[in-house]
Amino acid sequence: MTPEEIIEFFGLKELEEEGGFYVETYRAEGKIAESALPAGYTGQRRFGSAILYLLTAETFSALHRLKSDEIFHFYLGDPVTMLQLHPDGSNEVVTLGGDIVSGERVQVLVPAGSWQGSLVKSGGKFALLGCTVVPGFEFDDFELGSREALLERYSGRRELILKLTR
């Protein structure tokens, strides 16, 4: 399959601020009251939500953070490099992919409040991922990272921060 065939098959749309292509596949009917949510949420949230997400060699998921946990699932294509920058100053690079014997992971948690961004590994063409968000995703919870601020706080990841910011 080509990225264009996947985009057409699933009806994916461009995710302009972040990059890549997506379609929402699930949004829970049940809602969590604002009073039951951790600090920082405004308004109620769905129990959970899920999307299909496509990265191509020409796109990347710009560093961003959410107020909710994100669980990424690798479905098909080429390996993906994901950078996570955590609130405590730590960071990690994870590879999502199907070669689990060599350390690639088919499922990865991005804890709420952590910056994360991804790109298809060099030489790859595309990757189809899924992302489950709990409590459910709302665009109000999305914050795009500032290149300058991230470089200042996480200077040890300069090369990837430059690749994953605009």
Backbone as CSV, one residue per row, in Angstrom:
resi,resn,N_x,N_y,N_z,CA_x,CA_y,CA_z,C_x,C_y,C_z
1,MET,0.834,-1.190,0.000,0.000,0.000,0.000,0.873,1.245,0.000
2,THR,0.341,2.296,-0.554,1.026,3.582,-0.533,0.348,4.492,0.489
3,PRO,1.033,5.534,0.927,0.376,6.482,1.833,-0.905,7.069,1.237
4,GLU,-0.880,7.359,-0.047,-2.062,7.925,-0.711,-3.241,6.956,-0.668
5,GLU,-2.980,5.666,-0.849,-4.054,4.666,-0.772,-4.623,4.579,0.644
6,ILE,-3.758,4.659,1.643,-4.215,4.614,3.041,-5.054,5.849,3.359
7,ILE,-4.594,7.013,2.922,-5.339,8.259,3.137,-6.731,8.152,2.533
8,GLU,-6.803,7.656,1.309,-8.101,7.524,0.637,-8.973,6.455,1.302
9,PHE,-8.395,5.308,1.613,-9.160,4.197,2.184,-9.833,4.589,3.502
10,PHE,-9.086,5.253,4.383,-9.624,5.609,5.695,-10.239,7.008,5.750
11,GLY,-10.092,7.780,4.660,-10.609,9.147,4.667,-9.833,10.046,5.615
12,LEU,-8.514,9.856,5.679,-7.678,10.649,6.576,-7.622,12.100,6.120
13,LYS,-7.510,12.991,7.087,-7.400,14.419,6.819,-6.073,14.928,7.374
14,GLU,-5.555,15.977,6.739,-4.293,16.558,7.196,-4.485,17.192,8.565
15,LEU,-3.538,16.932,9.437,-3.531,17.527,10.774,-2.554,18.702,10.699
16,GLU,-3.100,19.879,10.416,-2.274,21.014,10.009,-1.263,21.469,11.049
17,GLU,-1.660,21.711,12.284,-0.726,22.229,13.292,0.346,21.207,13.660
18,GLU,-0.080,19.976,13.866,0.833,18.933,14.327,1.610,18.295,13.190
19,GLY,0.937,18.024,12.069,1.536,17.317,10.949,0.985,15.908,10.865
20,GLY,1.113,15.272,9.717,0.573,13.939,9.506,-0.896,14.000,9.096
21,PHE,-1.520,12.831,9.100,-2.913,12.680,8.657,-3.657,11.842,9.688
22,TYR,-4.950,12.137,9.889,-5.691,11.412,10.918,-7.174,11.296,10.572
23,VAL,-7.818,10.375,11.275,-9.272,10.293,11.313,-9.650,9.761,12.688
24,GLU,-10.655,10.387,13.299,-11.135,9.891,14.590,-11.957,8.639,14.341
25,THR,-11.677,7.583,15.103,-12.379,6.308,14.934,-13.272,5.969,16.122
26,TYR,-13.077,6.682,17.245,-13.872,6.389,18.439,-13.907,7.603,19.348
27,ARG,-15.078,7.880,19.880,-15.267,8.898,20.916,-16.323,8.340,21.852
28,ALA,-15.947,8.098,23.100,-16.854,7.498,24.073,-18.092,8.367,24.263
29,GLU,-19.204,7.720,24.498,-20.437,8.443,24.808,-20.391,9.009,26.218
30,GLY,-19.824,8.237,27.159,-19.784,8.650,28.555,-18.865,9.829,28.778
31,LYS,-19.222,10.649,29.756,-18.447,11.853,30.047,-18.014,11.881,31.511
32,ILE,-16.859,12.511,31.742,-16.322,12.716,33.082,-16.570,14.177,33.442
33,ALA,-17.176,14.415,34.581,-17.436,15.786,35.023,-16.124,16.506,35.300
34,GLU,-16.085,17.808,35.057,-14.874,18.598,35.310,-14.391,18.435,36.741
35,SER,-15.319,18.349,37.675,-14.943,18.219,39.090,-14.228,16.903,39.394
36,ALA,-14.377,15.905,38.540,-13.733,14.606,38.750,-12.407,14.481,38.001
37,LEU,-12.054,15.486,37.202,-10.827,15.459,36.416,-9.668,16.087,37.191
38,PRO,-8.436,15.722,36.842,-7.287,16.374,37.475,-7.287,17.881,37.177
39,ALA,-6.550,18.628,37.976,-6.432,20.075,37.775,-5.963,20.376,36.358
40,GLY,-6.442,21.484,35.799,-6.005,21.916,34.479,-7.016,21.705,33.381
41,TYR,-7.962,20.821,33.588,-9.008,20.621,32.592,-10.094,21.675,32.795
42,THR,-10.631,22.171,31.699,-11.790,23.061,31.772,-12.933,22.373,31.051
43,GLY,-13.996,22.108,31.758,-15.136,21.413,31.170,-15.006,19.916,31.290
44,GLN,-16.072,19.248,30.949,-16.096,17.779,31.014,-15.326,17.180,29.851
45,ARG,-14.972,15.902,29.968,-14.270,15.176,28.911,-14.936,13.827,28.721
46,ARG,-14.857,13.319,27.500,-15.309,11.952,27.214,-14.382,10.983,27.936
47,PHE,-14.883,9.775,28.199,-14.051,8.754,28.850,-12.783,8.492,28.050
48,GLY,-12.886,8.479,26.733,-11.732,8.203,25.886,-12.039,8.497,24.435
49,SER,-10.986,8.508,23.616,-11.125,8.704,22.179,-9.975,7.973,21.486
50,ALA,-10.128,7.747,20.177,-9.089,7.057,19.413,-9.052,7.590,17.993
51,ILE,-7.847,7.588,17.424,-7.667,7.978,16.030,-6.758,6.985,15.323
52,LEU,-6.818,6.983,13.995,-5.780,6.424,13.145,-4.908,7.595,12.745
53,TYR,-3.603,7.390,12.679,-2.674,8.480,12.418,-1.593,7.986,11.460
54,LEU,-1.395,8.724,10.384,-0.423,8.346,9.357,0.694,9.378,9.283
55,LEU,1.919,8.893,9.350,3.096,9.706,9.089,3.707,9.241,7.778
56,THR,4.220,10.183,7.002,4.932,9.856,5.770,6.364,10.357,5.902
57,ALA,7.196,10.021,4.921,8.584,10.480,4.927,8.656,12.006,4.865
58,GLU,7.619,12.649,4.334,7.610,14.098,4.176,6.965,14.830,5.359
59,THR,6.392,14.097,6.308,5.697,14.735,7.426,6.346,14.328,8.744
60,PHE,5.960,15.020,9.803,6.350,14.628,11.152,5.287,15.117,12.103
61,SER,5.236,14.505,13.270,4.357,14.947,14.349,5.166,15.926,15.183
62,ALA,4.820,17.214,15.093,5.556,18.248,15.813,5.415,18.045,17.319
63,LEU,6.457,18.388,18.047,6.437,18.251,19.502,5.253,19.013,20.090
64,HIS,4.473,18.285,20.866,3.271,18.841,21.491,3.002,18.064,22.769
65,ARG,2.085,18.592,23.578,1.677,17.850,24.761,0.181,17.998,24.953
66,LEU,-0.347,16.997,25.668,-1.773,16.957,26.006,-1.925,16.883,27.512
67,LYS,-3.118,17.157,27.984,-3.430,17.018,29.409,-3.777,15.573,29.752
68,SER,-3.976,14.747,28.742,-4.384,13.349,28.919,-3.261,12.398,28.523
69,ASP,-3.321,11.165,29.029,-2.415,10.115,28.574,-2.736,9.766,27.126
70,GLU,-1.684,9.450,26.370,-1.844,8.965,24.998,-1.187,7.593,24.909
71,ILE,-1.861,6.664,24.272,-1.283,5.341,24.027,-1.213,5.163,22.522
72,PHE,0.011,5.045,22.000,0.214,4.858,20.569,0.324,3.379,20.255
73,HIS,-0.228,2.991,19.108,-0.225,1.611,18.631,0.373,1.614,17.217
74,PHE,1.328,0.735,16.968,1.914,0.602,15.633,1.125,-0.449,14.862
75,TYR,0.665,-0.094,13.650,-0.115,-1.032,12.832,0.665,-1.556,11.634
76,LEU,1.233,-0.661,10.828,1.960,-1.137,9.653,2.846,-0.043,9.101
77,GLY,3.782,-0.462,8.251,4.699,0.478,7.624,6.084,0.390,8.225
78,ASP,6.760,1.519,8.187,8.155,1.597,8.612,8.265,2.071,10.067
79,PRO,9.393,1.788,10.713,9.565,2.198,12.105,9.475,3.724,12.273
80,VAL,9.047,4.120,13.462,8.860,5.526,13.815,9.724,5.843,15.032
81,THR,10.431,6.959,14.963,11.186,7.460,16.103,10.311,8.449,16.849
82,MET,10.110,8.203,18.147,9.319,9.102,18.988,10.212,9.664,20.082
83,LEU,10.186,10.988,20.216,10.882,11.665,21.304,9.862,12.049,22.358
84,GLN,10.145,11.711,23.612,9.320,12.131,24.741,10.179,12.966,25.684
85,LEU,9.676,14.150,26.032,10.340,15.063,26.955,9.418,15.220,28.155
86,HIS,9.848,14.747,29.308,8.971,14.669,30.476,9.088,15.907,31.371
87,PRO,8.029,16.195,32.125,8.014,17.384,32.990,9.155,17.432,34.014
88,ASP,9.659,16.276,34.441,10.745,16.254,35.435,12.120,16.513,34.818
89,GLY,12.162,16.773,33.492,13.421,17.047,32.805,14.040,15.842,32.136
90,SER,13.522,14.648,32.418,14.041,13.444,31.759,13.475,13.363,30.339
91,ASN,14.071,12.486,29.549,13.600,12.306,28.168,13.924,10.901,27.714
92,GLU,13.263,10.496,26.655,13.551,9.181,26.078,13.196,9.176,24.600
93,VAL,13.896,8.323,23.873,13.606,8.088,22.464,13.134,6.649,22.355
94,VAL,11.973,6.470,21.738,11.353,5.160,21.598,11.163,4.888,20.112
95,THR,11.320,3.644,19.705,11.039,3.264,18.326,9.787,2.413,18.291
96,LEU,8.775,2.903,17.581,7.566,2.118,17.344,7.766,1.344,16.051
97,GLY,7.426,0.072,16.061,7.580,-0.743,14.865,7.259,-2.186,15.170
98,GLY,7.328,-2.991,14.139,6.943,-4.387,14.254,8.054,-5.345,14.623
99,ASP,9.304,-4.890,14.619,10.429,-5.772,14.917,10.676,-5.783,16.428
100,ILE,9.797,-6.464,17.145,9.845,-6.447,18.614,11.088,-7.137,19.162
101,VAL,11.642,-8.086,18.420,12.841,-8.799,18.869,14.027,-7.847,18.973
102,SER,14.069,-6.823,18.099,15.193,-5.871,18.149,14.860,-4.630,18.977
103,GLY,13.759,-4.666,19.724,13.457,-3.580,20.646,12.406,-2.587,20.196
104,GLU,11.895,-2.744,18.968,10.803,-1.868,18.547,9.559,-2.218,19.353
105,ARG,8.726,-1.224,19.562,7.542,-1.430,20.395,6.281,-1.217,19.581
106,VAL,5.298,-2.064,19.813,4.020,-1.945,19.101,3.032,-1.082,19.871
107,GLN,3.365,-0.759,21.118,2.499,0.084,21.941,3.377,0.929,22.859
108,VAL,3.072,2.237,22.927,3.873,3.162,23.716,2.959,4.140,24.443
109,LEU,3.217,4.343,25.726,2.486,5.323,26.515,3.233,6.653,26.507
110,VAL,2.488,7.734,26.259,2.993,9.089,26.463,2.191,9.640,27.638
111,PRO,2.835,9.796,28.802,2.102,10.283,29.974,1.599,11.715,29.772
112,ALA,0.464,12.013,30.358,-0.101,13.357,30.310,0.953,14.378,30.704
113,GLY,1.016,15.489,29.970,1.947,16.557,30.289,3.332,16.405,29.704
114,SER,3.630,15.268,29.066,4.930,15.066,28.430,4.877,15.582,26.999
115,TRP,5.939,16.229,26.575,6.056,16.635,25.173,6.381,15.402,24.357
116,GLN,5.801,15.291,23.175,6.133,14.176,22.304,6.007,14.586,20.852
117,GLY,6.860,13.983,20.035,6.834,14.175,18.595,7.434,12.955,17.936
118,SER,7.097,12.749,16.640,7.514,11.518,15.962,7.818,11.787,14.491
119,LEU,8.643,10.914,13.938,8.885,10.922,12.506,9.249,9.518,12.050
120,VAL,8.956,9.250,10.790,9.329,7.960,10.200,10.847,7.913,10.154
121,LYS,11.417,6.765,10.551,12.879,6.628,10.550,13.422,6.864,9.143
122,SER,14.634,7.391,9.098,15.301,7.702,7.840,15.252,6.498,6.892
123,GLY,14.870,6.746,5.654,14.760,5.695,4.643,13.380,5.082,4.553
124,GLY,12.529,5.336,5.559,11.174,4.799,5.541,10.233,5.645,4.703
125,LYS,9.090,5.050,4.348,8.113,5.754,3.509,6.897,6.217,4.289
126,PHE,6.394,5.366,5.202,5.205,5.743,5.966,5.041,4.812,7.152
127,ALA,4.184,5.232,8.077,3.780,4.385,9.199,2.336,4.720,9.546
128,LEU,1.537,3.677,9.741,0.164,3.838,10.197,0.118,3.463,11.665
129,LEU,-0.306,4.429,12.485,-0.382,4.267,13.929,-1.813,4.466,14.387
130,GLY,-2.073,4.066,15.609,-3.315,4.424,16.278,-2.942,5.172,17.539
131,CYS,-3.847,6.003,18.021,-3.612,6.721,19.266,-4.911,6.736,20.065
132,THR,-4.841,6.215,21.276,-5.970,6.205,22.204,-5.666,7.227,23.291
133,VAL,-6.636,8.089,23.597,-6.428,9.169,24.562,-7.447,9.031,25.689
134,VAL,-6.938,9.096,26.942,-7.788,8.944,28.126,-7.390,9.979,29.161
135,PRO,-8.304,10.821,29.677,-9.640,11.111,29.148,-9.558,11.575,27.698
136,GLY,-10.687,11.498,27.021,-10.757,11.745,25.586,-10.159,13.072,25.137
137,PHE,-9.643,13.065,23.925,-8.984,14.224,23.337,-9.970,15.344,23.032
138,GLU,-9.527,16.554,23.338,-10.194,17.787,22.922,-9.101,18.724,22.425
139,PHE,-9.350,19.444,21.337,-8.329,20.344,20.796,-7.895,21.398,21.810
140,ASP,-8.748,21.749,22.784,-8.379,22.705,23.826,-7.222,22.189,24.689
141,ASP,-7.012,20.879,24.706,-5.968,20.268,25.537,-4.626,20.160,24.817
142,PHE,-4.570,20.558,23.547,-3.383,20.439,22.701,-2.526,21.695,22.830
143,GLU,-1.224,21.510,23.092,-0.286,22.625,23.150,0.926,22.302,22.282
144,LEU,1.160,23.117,21.266,2.303,22.943,20.376,3.553,23.473,21.061
145,GLY,4.652,22.748,20.936,5.893,23.126,21.592,6.613,24.276,20.906
146,SER,7.281,25.078,21.698,8.121,26.167,21.209,9.551,25.647,21.070
147,ARG,10.094,25.754,19.876,11.456,25.265,19.631,12.438,25.856,20.643
148,GLU,12.399,27.159,20.833,13.355,27.826,21.713,13.228,27.328,23.154
149,ALA,12.003,27.257,23.662,11.798,26.826,25.051,12.220,25.372,25.249
150,LEU,11.922,24.519,24.279,12.289,23.106,24.405,13.797,22.920,24.311
151,LEU,14.460,23.661,23.434,15.920,23.576,23.337,16.587,24.031,24.631
152,GLU,16.010,25.044,25.259,16.579,25.537,26.515,16.443,24.504,27.632
153,ARG,15.290,23.857,27.705,15.026,22.911,28.805,15.647,21.531,28.563
154,TYR,15.672,21.100,27.311,16.127,19.738,26.977,17.271,19.805,25.963
155,SER,18.314,20.540,26.259,19.403,20.790,25.305,20.088,19.510,24.823
156,GLY,20.033,18.447,25.594,20.650,17.185,25.196,19.956,16.497,24.033
157,ARG,18.785,16.963,23.658,18.037,16.383,22.532,17.900,17.373,21.381
158,ARG,18.879,18.262,21.252,18.841,19.341,20.257,18.498,18.844,18.846
159,GLU,19.199,17.823,18.376,19.011,17.355,16.993,17.567,16.944,16.732
160,LEU,16.989,16.159,17.629,15.596,15.729,17.421,14.611,16.877,17.620
161,ILE,14.868,17.756,18.576,13.975,18.903,18.770,13.943,19.761,17.506
162,LEU,15.096,19.970,16.874,15.111,20.738,15.630,14.321,20.047,14.525
163,LYS,14.382,18.731,14.460,13.626,17.984,13.440,12.132,17.961,13.711
164,LEU,11.744,18.098,14.990,10.348,17.921,15.373,9.638,19.218,15.764
165,THR,10.218,20.345,15.380,9.564,21.647,15.584,9.638,22.431,14.286
166,ARG,8.763,23.424,14.186,8.758,24.283,12.978,9.251,25.659,13.346
